[in-house]
Amino acid sequence: MSAESAGPGPGPAPEPGPLCPEHSQALKWFCFSEGRPVCAACTELGGRCQGHRIRRAEERAEELRNKIVDQCERLQLQSAGITKYVAEVLPGKSQRAVSMASAARELVIQRLGLVRSLCETEEQRLLEQVHREEERAQQSILTQRVHWAEALQKLDTIRTSLVDMLTQMDDLQLIQKEQEIFERTEEAEGVLDPQESKKLSFDEKCAWSPLLTQLWATVALGSLSGTEDVRIDERTVSPFLQLSDDRRTLTFNAKKSKACADGPERFDHWPNALAATSFRDGLHAWVVNVQNSCAYKVGVALGQLPRKGSGSDSRLGHNAFSWVFSRYDQEFCFSHDGQHEPLGLLRCPAQLGMLLDLQAQELLFYDPASGTVLHTHCASFPGPLFPVFAVADQNISIVH
């Protein structure tokens, strides 16, 4: 037994109340080791609590009463704090939330109003431009109609005159009309055959607008991104590339893999791969993570893109079968059919979004992070297009 609980002497007769189940004595002591009230006999030599830290039950009870008083005071202070918070702080918070929400609404309305106004102005400008171009083309066609109607009438007059000479004149009269025949022939030769002219065609470029393209690309890519399940066709993957299990990541390997079984679909020299799905019509969008690579190409290609050999026929962007955005170190360009258009990018995009509008026959490359259209290409694509990829440094991944 510790000094704090110097041995108790023989106690008086048991008092009413709970008794020790072992000794039938009053529970006047508290054992800290067992955490329960005990009797004097439990604390003596041979008792179960011998050597334990014990204290008189009333002293322990007094300590607990003091703790309860302290706790009640803390609870009272805590309650007062909560009451004050609810009464003073929350109303202010509520008022500020209402005020900030109102300001946010005004900002949204103001900014979208400005965007709406700008869009309406741009819409009006473009529609007027389209209308003017349509009128110009129609006027040119009308002018041509008048011109060729006059030409036809002139040719018909000359022909009638020549036929009359042929059928109604004798030899002497015909000889005397030789100069007139020459003049009529020369006049007819002066009527040239119709030639193709751009003036007679509607110029689709009149509807092009950087603002419209930017807004359209942002909305289209935002609404379509992730909806296309673009995955790599493992049969096409170059032996210099490793394809991930989910068929969305291509990793370059300078050492040619011998594990890839060769087949007619596989690229055997350039580090290329085609997607498993082709697009025939409609609007399609997909995003590629390119931040890990300093040498890659992404874009679209026709299914008949050659797969074998080291020539330009199977090198992306160097043939008529592929349209690609490429990066090599800090140089960016758009390539098709051996024509390479440098792109002066100020920063290296971490992701590239591709937007393919087959109705408009347009391919657009987009930086989702900055909302910037990097390049737009309009062409008459001759068939279904496959997303196409090449990587010669680290890896690129299709974002899903």
C-alpha positions in Angstrom: 0.0 0.0 0.0 1.4 3.5 -1.0 2.2 6.3 1.4 -0.9 8.1 0.2 -3.0 5.3 1.7 -1.3 4.5 5.0 -2.8 1.3 6.4 -6.2 1.7 8.0 -6.7 0.2 11.4 -9.6 -2.0 12.4 -12.7 -0.2 11.4 -16.0 0.2 13.3 -18.9 -2.0 12.7 -20.1 -2.1 9.2 -22.4 0.7 8.2 -25.4 0.4 6.0 -24.7 0.6 2.3 -23.0 -1.5 -0.4 -20.7 -4.1 1.1 -17.6 -5.8 -0.2 -18.7 -9.1 -1.8 -15.5 -10.7 -0.5 -15.3 -9.4 3.0 -18.8 -8.1 3.7 -17.3 -4.7 4.9 -18.2 -1.2 3.9 -16.6 0.1 0.7 -14.8 3.1 2.2 -11.8 3.0 0.0 -11.1 3.5 -3.7 -8.5 1.4 -5.6 -7.1 3.4 -8.6 -5.5 0.2 -10.0 -8.9 -1.6 -10.3 -10.9 1.6 -10.7 -13.6 0.6 -8.1 -14.5 1.0 -4.4 -13.0 -1.6 -2.0 -13.2 -2.3 1.7 -10.4 -2.0 4.3 -9.7 -5.8 4.2 -9.0 -5.6 0.5 -6.1 -3.2 1.2 -4.5 -5.0 4.0 -1.8 -7.6 3.8 -3.0 -10.5 1.8 -5.9 -8.5 0.3 -6.4 -8.3 -3.4 -5.5 -4.6 -3.5 -2.3 -4.8 -1.4 0.3 -2.4 -2.8 -2.2 -0.7 -5.0 -2.7 3.1 -5.0 -5.8 3.6 -2.9 -7.6 6.6 -1.4 -10.5 7.1 0.9 -13.8 6.9 -0.9 -15.0 10.3 0.4 -11.8 12.0 -0.8 -12.2 10.4 -4.2 -15.8 11.4 -4.3 -14.8 15.0 -3.4 -12.3 15.1 -6.3 -15.0 13.9 -8.7 -17.4 16.5 -7.3 -14.8 19.2 -8.0 -14.3 17.8 -11.5 -18.0 17.9 -12.2 -18.2 21.5 -10.9 -15.2 22.4 -13.2 -16.9 20.6 -16.1 -20.2 22.3 -15.5 -18.5 25.7 -15.5 -16.7 24.8 -18.8 -20.0 23.6 -20.3 -21.7 26.8 -19.2 -18.9 28.9 -20.8 -19.1 26.7 -23.9 -22.9 27.1 -24.0 -22.5 30.9 -23.6 -20.0 30.9 -26.5 -22.3 29.0 -28.7 -25.2 31.2 -27.8 -23.2 34.3 -28.6 -22.0 32.7 -31.9 -25.6 31.9 -32.9 -26.9 35.3 -31.8 -24.1 37.5 -33.1 -21.8 35.7 -35.6 -24.2 33.6 -37.6 -26.6 36.5 -38.5 -23.6 38.4 -39.8 -22.5 35.4 -41.7 -26.0 35.0 -43.1 -26.1 38.7 -44.1 -22.6 38.5 -45.8 -23.7 35.3 -47.6 -26.8 37.0 -49.0 -24.7 40.0 -50.0 -22.0 37.9 -51.6 -24.5 35.7 -53.4 -26.2 38.9 -54.7 -22.9 40.2 -55.9 -22.0 36.8 -57.5 -25.4 36.8 -59.3 -24.8 40.3 -60.6 -21.3 39.3 -61.8 -22.6 36.2 -63.6 -25.4 38.2 -65.2 -23.1 41.0 -66.1 -20.4 38.8 -67.6 -22.8 36.5 -69.4 -24.7 39.6 -70.5 -21.5 40.9 -72.0 -20.8 37.5 -73.6 -24.3 37.3 -74.9 -24.1 40.9 -76.3 -20.8 40.1 -77.9 -22.2 36.9 -79.4 -25.2 38.6 -80.7 -23.1 41.3 -82.3 -20.8 38.7 -83.8 -23.8 36.7 -85.0 -25.2 39.8 -86.7 -21.9 40.7 -88.2 -21.3 37.2 -89.6 -24.8 36.8 -90.9 -24.5 40.1 -92.7 -21.2 39.0 -94.0 -22.7 35.7 -95.3 -25.6 37.6 -96.8 -23.2 40.0 -98.6 -21.1 37.2 -99.9 -24.2 35.4 -101.1 -25.4 38.5 -102.9 -22.0 39.1 -104.4 -21.8 35.5 -105.7 -25.4 35.7 -107.0 -24.6 39.0 -108.7 -21.5 37.6 -110.3 -23.5 34.6 -111.5 -26.2 37.0 -112.9 -23.6 39.1 -114.6 -22.2 35.9 -116.2 -25.7 34.8 -117.3 -26.2 38.2 -119.0 -22.7 38.0 -120.6 -23.1 34.5 -121.9 -26.6 35.2 -123.1 -25.2 38.0 -125.2 -22.4 35.8 -126.3 -24.8 33.1 -127.4 -26.9 35.6 -129.3 -23.8 36.9 -131.0 -22.6 33.4 -131.9 -26.1 32.6 -133.2 -26.2 35.8 -135.3 -22.8 35.0 -136.8 -23.7 31.4 -137.5 -27.0 32.4 -139.1 -25.1 34.9 -141.3 -22.5 32.3 -142.3 -25.2 29.7 -143.0 -27.0 32.3 -145.2 -23.9 32.9 -147.1 -23.3 29.3 -147.6 -26.8 28.5 -148.8 -27.8 31.6 -150.7 -24.7 32.8 -152.5 -23.2 31.6 -155.7 -19.5 31.2 -156.2 -18.8 34.7 -157.3 -20.9 36.3 -154.5 -19.2 34.0 -151.9 -15.7 35.0 -153.2 -16.7 38.7 -152.9 -17.8 38.1 -149.3 -14.4 36.6 -148.2 -13.5 39.6 -146.1 -16.8 39.5 -144.4 -16.5 35.8 -143.8 -13.0 36.4 -142.2 -14.4 39.2 -140.0 -17.3 37.0 -138.9 -15.0 34.1 -138.1 -12.6 36.4 -136.2 -15.5 37.8 -134.3 -16.7 34.3 -133.3 -13.2 33.3 -132.2 -13.2 36.4 -129.9 -16.0 34.7 -127.8 -13.9 32.7 -125.3 -15.2 29.5 -123.7 -16.4 29.8 -120.1 -13.6 29.5 -117.5 -13.9 28.5 -113.8 -13.7 31.6 -111.6 -13.6 32.0 -107.8 -15.9 35.0 -108.2 -18.8 32.6 -109.1 -18.3 30.5 -105.9 -19.5 31.3 -102.4 -16.5 32.0 -100.2 -17.0 29.9 -97.0 -14.3 31.8 -95.3 -16.7 34.7 -94.9 -18.3 32.8 -92.0 -15.0 32.2 -90.2 -14.6 34.1 -86.9 -11.8 33.7 -84.3 -14.3 34.5 -81.6 -16.9 32.0 -82.8 -14.3 29.3 -83.3 -12.9 29.9 -79.8 -16.3 29.8 -78.1 -17.5 26.8 -80.2 -14.4 24.8 -79.5 -14.6 25.5 -75.8 -18.3 24.5 -75.6 -18.0 21.5 -78.0 -14.9 20.1 -76.3 -16.3 20.7 -72.9 -19.5 18.9 -73.7 -18.0 16.0 -75.7 -14.7 15.4 -73.9 -14.8 12.0 -72.2 -17.8 10.8 -74.1 -15.6 9.2 -76.8 -14.1 5.9 -75.7 -11.0 6.3 -77.8 -8.6 3.4 -77.3 -5.5 2.2 -79.2 -5.8 -0.8 -81.6 -3.0 -3.0 -80.2 -2.7 -4.7 -83.6 -1.3 -1.4 -85.0 1.2 -0.5 -82.2 4.8 -0.1 -83.4 7.3 -2.5 -81.8 9.0 0.7 -80.5 6.0 1.4 -78.3 4.5 -0.2 -75.3 0.7 -0.1 -74.8 -0.8 0.0 -71.3 -3.4 -2.5 -70.2 -6.3 0.0 -70.6 -5.0 0.7 -74.2 -4.8 4.4 -73.6 -1.1 5.1 -72.9 1.8 4.7 -75.4 5.3 4.6 -74.0 8.3 4.9 -76.3 11.0 2.2 -76.1 14.2 2.8 -78.1 14.8 -0.9 -78.2 12.6 -2.7 -80.6 10.4 -5.2 -79.0 10.5 -8.8 -80.3 7.3 -9.8 -78.5 5.1 -8.0 -81.0 3.8 -10.4 -83.6 4.0 -8.8 -87.0 0.8 -8.3 -89.0 -0.5 -6.3 -91.9 -2.0 -3.7 -89.5 1.2 -3.1 -87.4 3.6 -0.2 -88.1 7.0 -1.8 -88.3 9.3 1.2 -88.4 7.8 4.6 -87.3 6.6 4.7 -83.6 2.9 5.0 -84.7 -0.4 3.6 -83.5 -4.0 4.0 -84.7 -7.2 4.1 -82.5 -9.5 1.1 -82.7 -12.5 3.3 -83.7 -13.0 5.4 -86.8 -15.3 8.4 -87.3 -17.4 8.7 -90.4 -19.7 11.6 -89.6 -20.8 14.0 -86.9 -18.8 15.9 -84.3 -16.1 14.1 -82.2 -13.7 15.2 -79.5 -10.9 13.6 -77.5 -8.0 14.8 -75.3 -4.5 13.5 -75.1 -2.1 14.1 -72.2 1.2 15.1 -73.7 3.0 16.8 -70.8 5.5 14.0 -70.4 6.8 13.9 -74.0 9.0 16.3 -76.0 8.5 14.3 -79.3 5.0 13.3 -80.4 2.3 13.5 -83.0 -1.4 13.4 -82.6 -4.2 13.9 -85.2 -6.2 11.8 -87.6 -5.4 9.4 -90.5 -7.2 7.4 -93.1 -7.4 3.6 -92.6 -5.4 3.1 -95.8 -2.3 4.8 -94.2 0.6 2.4 -95.1 2.1 0.6 -92.1 5.4 -0.8 -93.4 8.8 0.6 -94.2 10.7 3.8 -93.3 9.5 5.9 -96.2 7.2 8.9 -96.0 4.2 6.9 -96.9 3.9 5.6 -93.4 5.4 8.6 -91.6 2.7 10.7 -90.0 2.2 14.1 -91.7 4.4 13.3 -94.6 1.7 11.8 -96.8 -1.8 12.4 -98.0 -3.3 10.0 -95.5 -2.6 11.8 -92.3 -3.2 15.2 -90.6 -1.2 15.7 -87.4 -0.1 18.3 -84.8 3.5 17.5 -83.8 6.1 18.6 -81.3 9.8 18.1 -81.4 11.6 19.7 -78.5 10.4 23.3 -78.5 9.1 23.3 -82.1 5.4 22.8 -83.0 3.8 22.4 -86.4 0.8 21.1 -88.3 1.7 18.6 -91.0 -0.1 17.0 -94.0 1.1 15.6 -97.2 4.7 16.7 -96.6 3.7 20.3 -95.9 4.7 21.5 -92.5 3.2 24.7 -91.1 5.1 26.0 -88.0 3.0 27.0 -85.1 4.4 29.8 -82.8 3.2 28.5 -79.4 4.3 30.5 -76.4 4.0 27.5 -74.0 4.0 23.8 -74.2 0.5 22.5 -73.7 0.1 19.8 -71.1 -3.0 18.4 -72.9 -4.2 18.6 -76.5 -7.8 18.5 -77.4 -8.9 17.4 -80.9 -12.2 18.4 -82.3 -13.3 16.7 -85.6 -16.3 18.1 -87.3 -17.0 15.9 -90.3 -20.0 17.9 -91.3 -18.0 21.0 -91.7 -14.9 19.0 -92.8 -12.8 20.7 -90.1 -10.1 19.5 -87.7 -9.2 21.7 -84.8 -6.5 21.4 -82.2 -7.2 23.0 -78.8 -5.4 23.7 -75.5 -8.0 22.9 -72.7 -5.9 24.7 -70.0 -5.7 28.1 -71.7 -8.9 27.8 -73.9 -6.7 28.5 -76.9 -7.3 27.2 -80.4 -3.9 26.2 -81.6 -4.7 25.4 -85.2 -7.6 24.8 -87.5 -7.5 22.8 -90.7 -10.3 22.6 -93.3 -10.2 19.8 -95.8 -12.3 17.4 -97.8 -11.5 14.3 -95.9 -11.9 11.4 -98.4 -13.0 8.7 -95.9 -13.5 7.6 -92.3 -10.8 8.9 -90.0 -9.0 7.2 -87.2 -7.3 9.1 -84.3 -3.6 8.5 -84.8 -0.6 8.8 -82.4 3.1 8.8 -82.5 5.6 9.2 -79.6 9.4 9.2 -79.6 10.0 10.4 -76.0 8.5 9.2 -72.7 4.7 8.7 -73.1 1.4 10.2 -74.1 -2.1 9.1 -72.8 -5.6 9.4 -74.0 -7.6 11.2 -71.3 -10.9 9.5 -70.3 
